[in-house]
């Protein structure tokens, strides 16, 4: 029975690891980190920035340069599997350290494993391929030395110093480490003046129902309680030496130390970014493990708080001065408590700290669980119960472990397995390694198009796609990217967003003025309504023309471009390389419609044929405009085409014959039915309009059902 309980807990830990390692949390920093690693490998670390034409040659303070280098080297050696495996290894180290710390506090194996599952579940929705993963790992390693007994001697301070030295080159969260060392110094000062009186070592008597030897024995406890006046000096020197060393051993000097404070002090991005917002300022999601879902963390936090209150109340009822077991130093527990309190305060102020708080709370939670269980067992006098009751208690423990395992298996299947299934109708087929890269799924097609056609120079690119394009085509320069407040001024960021969303602000002239001011040669936008609106507005002005359009990106060039101007004027893009004939056809369709207000019949035929292979809702609207012109009502030709296409797409969806994912078909059907509904509402019969409206709503519901079933983000 004990073996089955332990086995169930171990499997639950493995599943929680797979949940976090396989999480698909949004990760805009992925390609930015790979670009950084490439520059470091090429000897450009701490050199003037060449990515953007806004930075005026200033040095970008890349606080995660070492982490980015590791990710890039793994990418060079193992391809897309490299960063995925690094992410998994870092997580495994974090979990191993958290488990060790639980055991060092005397928690039993089962309790340590249970607390580890809770902590990993809390971390899973936020864990991705970013430098933050290394930051979490160094934080946990640092806490080993911060909470180590006095018997470790000077190795505590040396260990903290060495960890912080590496951490300062791996992620900007190293300021957490400095805060924790300062906190440890404060505790030592209170001990030095006699504020705390650690209890003496005991005779080694263990509490009832302890099934595992504590890592801290009574003999080691006796050493750990000995006060050493030199500890105050030791921690003081550690803090001073760490701060001084960070200013010396990092490539950016004192600026590296000050950058984290600059990032959180009222900058434009800090005020408008969800990551830097208050934890309670966003609504709960409807599913368990989503990017902004903090419910697992709330469960861990509430459990820790409840256990702490229970232990303290029990101590008061028993008139105990020290509510904690005697095999652990009181000062050690105070440090554990203060670590948790610091993390809780920070996580409610900056929600991104939840990644660091999750596993750092696990040891203290496990310790409280173990203490509370022993206290409860003592109160129930379990030590003298009959053998039958002992068997009943172990049966309850086994049942709980099995129920927990069943829950973990269910969560693992619905959250991790389903989105990666080969038959997922919402995504095109892609290798598992590509899906595990935890990005938004951007391909390199548009960057390949620019690189192979020699389209270099200045690019105004959307937020998410800028670093992707820069990684695959390093000869371009971008406006701004995911480096936000660490590389760009508030003025630059406000200019970027005001330009990108100029159509919504009804300030297209301002956007064109910005593009002219910075001599932008190309505009690269994501294929989503909020971003592509700028592209359509620029094309309507005829000062910019479409040279590339696929289901992910829209690329515009100036119609007066010396290199592309003649092609734009002729309407033929045959001299350019394209990843497929379909992309060439769609690109020419957009070019003709917006530059010449017409689409040749031959091109319309090719567009129709392309939609049978790769439906695109925007292209259906393009074809409608090309055939119908500016007429108020749809003519019989385009109406018949749209009805036939909607029927074909519906049949393909019902018979699972899609070649590009059901989402493309459903989105195209919704666009077609919307066009038909609006036409019938203006020019047809109310009955026909109602029919198309009902069919459109059914397609909406089907899209929502598939998203929920396959956990689409």
C-alpha positions in Angstrom: 0.0 0.0 0.0 2.9 2.4 0.8 4.6 1.5 -2.5 1.4 2.2 -4.5 1.0 5.6 -2.7 4.6 6.6 -3.5 4.3 5.4 -7.1 1.1 7.4 -7.6 2.8 10.5 -6.3 5.9 10.0 -8.5 3.8 9.6 -11.6 1.9 12.8 -10.7 5.2 14.7 -10.4 6.2 13.4 -13.9 2.9 14.5 -15.3 3.2 17.9 -13.8 6.7 18.2 -15.3 5.3 17.3 -18.8 2.5 19.8 -18.3 5.0 22.6 -17.7 7.6 21.5 -20.2 4.9 21.1 -22.9 3.0 24.3 -22.2 2.2 26.5 -25.2 2.2 29.8 -23.4 2.6 32.8 -25.7 6.3 33.6 -26.0 7.2 36.7 -28.0 10.7 36.7 -26.6 11.7 33.4 -28.3 13.1 34.8 -31.6 14.4 37.9 -29.9 16.5 35.6 -27.6 17.7 33.6 -30.6 18.8 36.8 -32.4 20.6 37.8 -29.2 22.4 34.5 -29.0 23.5 34.8 -32.6 24.9 38.2 -32.0 26.8 37.0 -28.9 28.3 34.1 -30.8 29.3 36.5 -33.5 31.2 38.7 -31.1 28.7 41.5 -31.0 27.9 41.4 -27.3 27.7 44.9 -25.8 28.3 46.4 -29.2 26.1 49.3 -30.5 22.7 48.0 -31.6 22.1 47.2 -35.2 18.6 45.7 -35.1 16.7 49.0 -35.1 17.1 52.3 -36.8 15.7 54.1 -33.7 18.4 53.2 -31.3 21.1 55.5 -32.8 23.8 53.0 -32.2 23.3 52.7 -28.4 24.2 49.6 -26.6 21.2 47.3 -25.8 21.5 46.0 -22.2 20.7 42.3 -22.8 20.5 41.1 -19.2 19.7 37.5 -20.5 22.7 37.3 -22.9 24.0 34.1 -21.3 20.6 32.4 -21.4 20.0 33.5 -24.9 23.4 32.1 -25.9 22.6 28.7 -24.4 19.3 28.6 -26.3 20.9 29.6 -29.6 23.7 27.1 -29.3 21.2 24.4 -28.6 19.3 25.6 -31.7 22.4 25.4 -33.8 23.2 21.9 -32.6 19.7 20.3 -32.4 17.5 22.5 -34.4 14.0 23.2 -32.9 14.5 20.4 -30.4 17.4 22.3 -28.8 15.6 25.1 -27.0 12.8 22.7 -26.1 15.2 20.3 -24.4 17.0 23.2 -22.6 13.6 24.4 -21.3 12.9 20.8 -20.0 16.3 20.4 -18.4 16.1 23.8 -16.6 12.6 22.8 -15.3 13.9 19.4 -14.1 16.7 21.2 -12.2 14.2 23.6 -10.6 12.0 20.7 -9.5 14.9 18.7 -8.2 16.1 21.7 -6.1 12.6 22.4 -4.8 12.3 18.7 -3.7 15.7 18.8 -2.0 14.7 21.8 -0.1 11.4 20.2 1.0 13.3 17.2 2.4 15.9 19.4 4.0 13.1 20.9 6.0 12.1 17.4 7.2 9.0 16.9 5.0 8.2 13.3 4.2 8.7 12.0 0.6 5.0 12.0 -0.1 4.3 15.4 1.2 7.3 16.8 -0.7 6.1 15.2 -3.9 2.6 16.6 -3.4 3.8 20.1 -2.7 6.1 19.8 -5.8 3.0 18.9 -8.0 1.2 22.0 -6.7 4.1 24.3 -7.4 4.7 22.9 -10.9 1.0 23.3 -11.8 1.2 26.9 -10.6 4.2 27.5 -12.8 3.0 25.6 -15.9 0.8 28.2 -17.6 3.6 30.8 -17.5 6.7 28.7 -18.3 8.1 29.1 -21.8 11.4 29.3 -23.7 12.7 32.5 -22.1 15.6 33.7 -19.9 13.1 33.7 -17.0 13.5 29.9 -16.7 17.1 30.3 -15.8 16.2 33.1 -13.4 13.8 30.7 -11.6 16.5 28.0 -11.4 19.1 30.4 -9.9 16.6 31.7 -7.4 15.9 28.2 -6.1 19.6 27.4 -6.0 20.3 30.6 -4.1 17.7 29.7 -1.5 19.6 26.5 -0.7 22.5 28.6 0.6 20.2 31.3 2.2 18.4 28.6 4.3 21.4 26.4 5.0 22.3 25.6 8.6 25.2 27.3 10.3 27.2 24.1 10.0 27.8 25.0 6.3 29.9 27.9 7.5 31.2 30.3 4.9 30.0 28.1 2.1 26.6 29.8 2.5 28.0 33.2 1.6 30.3 31.9 -1.1 27.5 29.9 -2.7 25.2 32.9 -2.7 27.9 35.1 -4.3 28.7 32.5 -7.0 25.1 31.9 -7.9 24.4 35.7 -8.1 27.4 36.2 -10.3 26.1 33.8 -12.9 22.5 34.9 -12.4 23.4 38.5 -13.2 24.4 37.4 -16.7 21.4 35.2 -17.3 18.3 37.3 -16.4 17.4 40.6 -14.9 15.6 38.9 -12.1 18.9 38.7 -10.2 17.7 41.8 -8.3 15.5 39.3 -6.4 18.6 37.5 -5.3 20.1 40.7 -4.0 16.9 41.5 -2.1 16.9 38.0 -0.5 20.6 38.4 0.5 19.7 41.7 2.1 16.8 40.1 3.9 19.1 37.3 5.1 21.4 40.0 6.5 18.5 41.6 8.3 17.5 38.3 9.9 21.1 37.8 11.1 21.1 41.3 12.6 18.0 40.5 14.6 19.5 37.2 15.8 22.7 39.0 16.8 20.9 41.4 19.1 19.0 38.5 20.7 15.6 39.1 19.1 15.3 35.3 18.5 16.2 32.5 20.8 16.5 29.2 18.8 15.5 26.2 20.8 18.1 23.8 22.0 18.7 20.5 20.3 16.6 17.6 21.4 17.5 14.0 22.3 16.6 12.9 18.8 13.0 11.7 19.6 11.0 11.8 16.4 7.4 12.9 16.1 4.7 10.2 15.6 4.0 8.8 12.1 7.3 10.0 10.6 8.0 7.6 7.8 11.3 9.1 6.5 14.4 10.3 8.2 14.7 14.1 8.1 17.7 15.5 6.2 18.4 17.6 9.3 19.4 15.4 12.2 19.5 16.5 15.8 23.3 16.6 15.7 23.3 18.9 12.7 20.5 20.9 14.4 22.8 21.5 17.4 25.4 22.9 15.1 22.9 25.0 13.2 21.7 26.7 16.3 25.1 27.9 17.4 25.3 31.7 16.9 28.3 33.1 15.1 28.8 36.8 15.5 30.9 36.8 12.3 27.7 35.9 10.3 26.6 39.5 10.3 29.9 40.5 8.7 29.8 37.6 6.3 26.4 38.4 5.0 27.2 42.1 4.8 30.3 41.4 2.8 28.4 39.0 0.6 25.8 41.7 -0.3 28.5 44.4 -0.9 30.7 42.0 -3.0 27.7 40.8 -5.0 26.7 44.4 -6.0 30.2 45.3 -6.8 30.9 42.2 -8.8 27.7 42.6 -10.9 29.0 46.0 -11.9 32.3 44.4 -13.0 31.7 40.9 -14.4 28.7 41.7 -16.6 29.3 43.3 -20.0 27.1 46.3 -19.1 28.6 47.5 -15.8 26.4 49.4 -13.4 23.7 49.8 -16.1 22.9 46.1 -15.7 22.2 46.7 -12.0 19.9 49.6 -12.6 18.0 48.3 -15.7 15.4 46.2 -13.7 14.4 49.3 -11.7 14.0 51.3 -14.9 11.8 48.6 -16.4 9.2 48.7 -13.6 9.2 52.4 -12.8 6.3 53.9 -14.8 7.6 53.4 -18.4 5.1 53.2 -21.2 5.3 49.5 -21.5 5.3 48.9 -17.8 2.0 50.9 -17.5 0.4 49.1 -20.5 1.8 45.5 -20.3 -0.2 42.7 -18.7 3.0 41.1 -17.4 3.8 44.2 -15.3 0.2 44.7 -14.2 -1.4 43.8 -10.8 -2.2 40.1 -10.4 -5.9 40.8 -9.5 -6.5 43.1 -12.4 -7.5 40.5 -14.9 -10.5 38.1 -15.0 -10.3 34.4 -14.5 -10.2 32.3 -17.6 -12.7 29.5 -18.3 -10.2 26.7 -18.6 -7.7 25.4 -16.1 -4.3 26.0 -17.7 -4.2 29.1 -19.9 -1.7 31.9 -20.2 -3.4 34.2 -17.7 -4.8 31.6 -15.5 -3.5 31.9 -12.0 -5.9 29.5 -10.2 -3.3 26.8 -9.5 -1.1 29.5 -7.9 -4.1 30.7 -5.8 -4.6 27.2 -4.6 -1.0 26.9 -3.5 -1.1 30.3 -1.8 -4.4 29.6 0.0 -3.2 26.2 1.2 0.1 27.7 2.5 -1.8 30.4 4.3 -4.3 28.0 5.8 -1.6 25.6 7.0 0.4 28.5 8.6 -2.7 29.7 10.5 -3.5 26.2 11.6 0.1 25.5 12.9 0.2 28.9 14.8 -3.3 28.3 16.4 -2.3 24.8 17.4 0.8 26.2 19.0 -1.2 28.8 21.0 -3.6 26.1 22.1 -0.7 24.0 23.3 1.0 27.1 24.8 4.1 26.4 22.8 6.6 29.2 22.4 7.9 27.7 19.1 5.1 26.2 17.0 7.6 24.4 14.7 9.4 21.0 15.2 12.7 21.0 17.0 14.6 19.4 14.2 14.6 22.7 12.3 16.3 25.9 13.3 13.8 28.7 14.1 15.9 31.2 12.2 15.9 28.9 9.2 12.1 28.8 9.3 12.0 32.6 9.6 14.1 32.9 6.4 11.7 30.5 4.6 8.7 32.5 5.8 10.3 35.8 4.6 11.1 34.3 1.2 7.5 33.4 0.8 6.2 36.8 2.0 8.6 38.7 -0.4 7.4 36.6 -3.3 3.7 37.0 -2.4 4.1 40.8 -2.2 5.9 41.0 -5.5 3.5 38.6 -7.3 0.5 40.7 -6.4 2.3 43.8 -7.6 3.8 42.3 -10.8 1.9 39.3 -12.1 5.0 38.0 -14.1 6.7 37.2 -10.7 4.2 34.3 -10.4 6.7 32.2 -12.3 9.3 32.8 -9.6 6.9 32.5 -6.7 5.4 29.2 -7.6 8.3 26.8 -6.9 10.0 29.1 -4.3 6.9 28.6 -2.1 6.9 24.8 -2.3 9.5 24.1 0.5 7.7 26.2 3.1 4.3 24.8 2.1 5.7 21.2 2.4 7.1 22.0 5.8 3.8 23.4 7.0 1.9 20.4 5.7 4.3 18.0 7.5 4.1 20.0 10.7 0.3 20.3 10.5 -0.1 16.6 9.8 2.0 15.6 12.8 0.2 18.1 15.0 -3.2 16.7 13.9 -2.0 13.1 14.4 -0.8 13.9 17.9 -4.2 15.5 18.7 -6.0 12.4 17.5 -3.5 10.1 19.4 -2.8 8.0 16.4 0.2 6.5 18.0 -2.0 4.3 20.2 -4.8 3.4 17.7 -5.4 -0.1 16.7 -3.8 -1.8 13.7 -7.1 -1.7 11.9 -7.2 2.1 12.1 -3.7 2.3 10.8 -4.7 0.3 7.8 -7.7 2.5 7.3 -5.5 5.6 7.4 -3.1 4.2 4.9 -6.0 3.3 2.7 -7.3 6.9 2.8 -3.8 8.1 1.8 -3.7 5.7 -1.1 -7.2 6.6 -2.3 -6.2 10.3 -2.2 -3.0 9.6 -4.2 -4.9 7.7 -6.8 -7.6 10.4 -7.1 -4.9 13.0 -7.5 -3.2 10.9 -10.2 -6.5 10.5 -12.0 -7.0 14.3 -11.9 -3.5 14.9 -13.2 -4.0 12.4 -16.1 -7.2 14.1 -17.1 -5.6 17.6 -17.0 -2.6 16.3 -18.9 -4.7 14.8 -21.7 -7.0 17.8 -22.1 -4.3 20.5 -21.8 -1.2 19.0 -23.3 -2.1 15.9 -25.4 -5.1 17.2 -27.3 -3.5 20.3 -28.8 -0.6 18.3 -30.1 -2.6 15.4 -31.6 -1.9 14.9 -35.3 -5.6 15.1 -36.1 -6.2 18.5 -34.5 -8.5 20.2 -37.1 -7.6 23.7 -36.0 -3.9 23.5 -37.1 -2.0 22.5 -40.1 0.2 19.5 -39.6 3.6 20.4 -38.2 6.4 18.5 -36.5 6.0 18.1 -32.7 9.2 20.0 -32.1 7.8 23.1 -33.9 4.6 23.0 -31.8 6.7 22.7 -28.6 8.7 25.8 -29.5 5.7 27.6 -27.8 5.5 30.6 -30.1 2.4 31.8 -32.1 3.3 29.5 -35.0 4.8 32.1 -37.4 6.6 30.6 -40.4 9.6 32.0 -42.0 7.9 32.4 -45.4 7.8 36.2 -45.6 11.3 36.5 -44.3 12.5 34.0 -46.9 10.7 36.0 -49.5 12.5 39.2 -48.5 15.9 37.5 -48.2 15.8 35.6 -51.5 14.6 38.7 -53.4 17.2 41.0 -51.8 14.7 43.2 -50.0 16.9 44.7 -47.4 16.7 48.0 -45.5 14.3 49.6 -43.0 11.1 47.8 -42.1 8.2 48.9 -40.0 7.0 45.5 -38.6 4.2 44.4 -36.3 5.0 43.7 -32.7 5.0 39.9 -32.8 6.5 39.4 -36.3 9.4 41.8 -36.0 11.9 39.5 -34.3 10.8 36.5 -36.5 11.7 38.5 -39.6 14.9 39.7 -38.1 16.0 36.2 -37.1 15.4 34.8 -40.6 16.6 37.9 -42.5 19.3 39.7 -40.4 20.0 42.3 -43.2 16.8 44.2 -42.4 16.4 46.8 -39.7 13.2 47.1 -37.7 11.3 49.9 -36.0 10.8 48.4 -32.5 10.5 44.8 -31.2 10.1 42.8 -28.0 13.0 44.4 -26.3 10.6 47.3 -25.6 11.7 49.2 -22.4 15.2 47.8 -22.3 16.1 49.2 -25.8 13.6 51.9 -26.7 12.4 55.1 -25.2 8.8 55.8 -24.2 8.5 58.2 -27.1 9.6 55.5 -29.6 7.1 53.0 -28.2 4.2 55.5 -28.3 5.2 56.5 -31.9 5.2 52.8 -32.8 1.7 52.1 -31.5 0.2 55.3 -32.7 1.5 54.5 -36.2 0.4 50.8 -36.1 -3.1 51.7 -35.0 -3.4 54.9 -37.0 -6.6 53.8 -38.9 -8.4 53.2 -35.6 -7.2 56.7 -34.5 -8.2 58.2 -37.9 -4.7 59.6 -38.3 -3.4 57.9 -41.4 -1.5 61.1 -42.4 0.4 60.9 -39.1 1.4 57.3 -39.9 2.6 58.2 -43.4 4.5 61.1 -42.0 6.3 58.7 -39.5 7.1 56.2 -42.3 8.5 59.1 -44.4 10.5 60.6 -41.5 12.3 57.3 -40.8 12.7 56.5 -44.5 10.9 53.1 -44.1 11.2 51.0 -47.2 8.8 48.1 -46.3 5.8 47.7 -44.0 5.4 44.1 -42.6 2.1 43.4 -40.8 0.5 40.5 -39.1 -2.5 39.1 -40.9 -5.0 40.0 -38.1 -7.6 42.8 -38.3 -6.0 45.1 -35.7 -2.7 45.2 -37.6 -3.7 44.7 -41.2 -6.0 47.7 -41.0 -2.9 49.9 -41.4 -1.9 47.9 -44.5 -5.3 48.3 -46.2 -5.3 52.0 -45.4 -1.9 52.5 -46.9 -2.8 50.5 -50.0 -6.0 52.6 -50.5 -3.7 55.7 -50.6 -1.9 54.0 -53.5 1.4 55.2 -52.1 2.1 51.7 -50.8 1.5 48.5 -52.7 1.2 44.8 -51.7 4.0 42.7 -52.8 3.4 39.7 -50.5 0.3 38.3 -48.9 -0.3 34.9 -47.2 -2.3 33.8 -44.3 0.2 35.1 -41.8 1.7 38.3 -43.1 1.1 41.3 -45.4 4.2 43.0 -46.9 4.0 46.4 -48.5 6.5 48.4 -50.5 6.5 52.0 -51.7 4.9 52.3 -55.1 7.7 54.6 -56.1 10.4 52.1 -55.1 13.3 52.2 -57.5 13.6 48.4 -57.3 10.0 47.4 -57.2 8.2 50.4 -58.8 8.2 49.0 -62.4 6.7 45.7 -61.2 4.1 47.5 -59.2 3.2 49.7 -62.1 2.9 46.7 -64.5 1.0 44.6 -62.0 3.2 41.6 -62.6 5.4 40.1 -59.8 6.8 37.3 -62.0 10.4 38.4 -61.4 10.1 37.8 -57.7 10.6 34.5 -55.9 7.6 33.2 -53.9 7.2 30.2 -51.6 4.3 29.0 -53.7 2.2 29.9 -56.8 -0.8 30.5 -54.5 1.0 33.2 -52.5 2.1 34.8 -55.8 -1.5 34.8 -57.1 -3.0 36.3 -53.9 -0.2 38.9 -53.8 -0.9 40.0 -57.4 -4.6 40.1 -56.6 -4.1 42.6 -53.8 -1.7 44.6 -55.9 -4.1 44.9 -58.8 -7.2 45.7 -56.8 -5.7 48.4 -54.7 -3.4 50.0 -57.3 -5.6 49.7 -60.4 -9.1 49.2 -58.8 -9.6 46.1 -61.0 -8.6 42.5 -61.2 -8.1 40.9 -64.6 -10.4 37.9 -65.5 -7.4 35.6 -65.8 -6.2 36.6 -62.3 -9.6 36.2 -60.8 -9.7 32.6 -62.2 -6.4 31.9 -60.5 -7.7 33.4 -57.2 -10.8 31.2 -57.3 -8.6 28.1 -58.0 -6.3 29.1 -55.1 -9.2 29.2 -52.7 -10.1 25.6 -53.4 -6.6 24.7 -52.1 -6.1 27.3 -49.4 -9.3 29.2 -48.4 -8.7 32.7 -46.9 -11.5 34.9 -45.7 -9.8 38.1 -46.7 -9.2 36.7 -50.2 -12.9 35.9 -50.6 -13.6 39.5 -49.8 -11.0 40.5 -52.4 -12.6 38.3 -55.1 -16.0 39.8 -54.3 -14.6 43.3 -54.7 -12.9 42.3 -57.9 -16.0 40.9 -59.6 -18.6 43.2 -58.1 -16.6 46.4 -58.2 -18.2 49.3 -56.3 -21.8 48.1 -56.9 -24.1 48.4 -53.9 -25.5 44.9 -54.3 -23.9 41.6 -55.2 -24.3 40.7 -58.9 -25.6 37.2 -59.7 -22.1 36.0 -60.7 -20.4 36.7 -57.4 -23.4 35.7 -55.4 -23.5 32.3 -57.1 -19.8 31.9 -56.6 -20.0 32.7 -52.8 -22.9 30.3 -52.3 -21.1 27.5 -54.2 -17.9 28.1 -52.1 -19.8 28.1 -48.8 -21.5 24.8 -49.7 -18.1 23.3 -50.8 -16.4 24.4 -47.6 -19.2 23.1 -45.5 -19.1 19.7 -47.2 -15.3 19.5 -46.8 -15.6 20.3 -43.1 -18.3 17.7 -42.6 -16.3 15.0 -44.4 -12.9 16.0 -42.9 -11.3 16.5 -46.2 -9.6 19.8 -45.3 -6.0 20.3 -46.4 -5.2 23.3 -44.3 -7.1 23.0 -41.1 -10.7 23.5 -40.2 -10.1 27.0 -38.8 -9.4 28.3 -42.3 -12.6 26.7 -43.7 -14.7 27.9 -40.8 -13.3 31.5 -40.9 -13.9 31.6 -44.7 -17.4 30.3 -44.3 -18.1 32.9 -41.7 -16.8 35.7 -44.0 -18.8 34.4 -47.0 -22.0 34.1 -45.0 -21.5 37.6 -43.6 -21.2 39.0 -47.1 -24.3 37.1 -48.2 -26.3 38.1 -45.1 -25.4 41.8 -45.5 -26.3 41.7 -49.2 -29.7 40.1 -48.6 -30.4 42.5 -45.7 -29.8 45.4 -48.1 -30.9 44.1 -51.5 -32.7 40.8 -51.0 -35.5 39.3 -48.9 -35.6 39.2 -45.1 -36.2 35.4 -45.2 -32.9 34.9 -47.2 -31.1 37.2 -44.9 -32.3 35.3 -41.9 -31.2 32.0 -43.4 -27.7 33.2 -44.0 -27.6 34.8 -40.5 -28.6 31.4 -38.9 -25.9 29.6 -40.9 -23.3 32.1 -39.9 -24.2 31.8 -36.3 -23.9 28.0 -36.6 -20.4 28.4 -38.0 -19.5 30.7 -35.2 -20.7 28.1 -32.6 -18.8 25.3 -34.4 -15.7 27.4 -34.3 -16.1 28.0 -30.6 -16.8 24.3 -30.0 -13.6 23.2 -31.7 -11.6 25.8 -29.9 -12.8 24.5 -26.6 -12.5 20.9 -27.5 -8.9 21.2 -28.8 -7.8 23.9 -26.3 -7.0 26.4 -29.0 -5.3 29.6 -27.7 
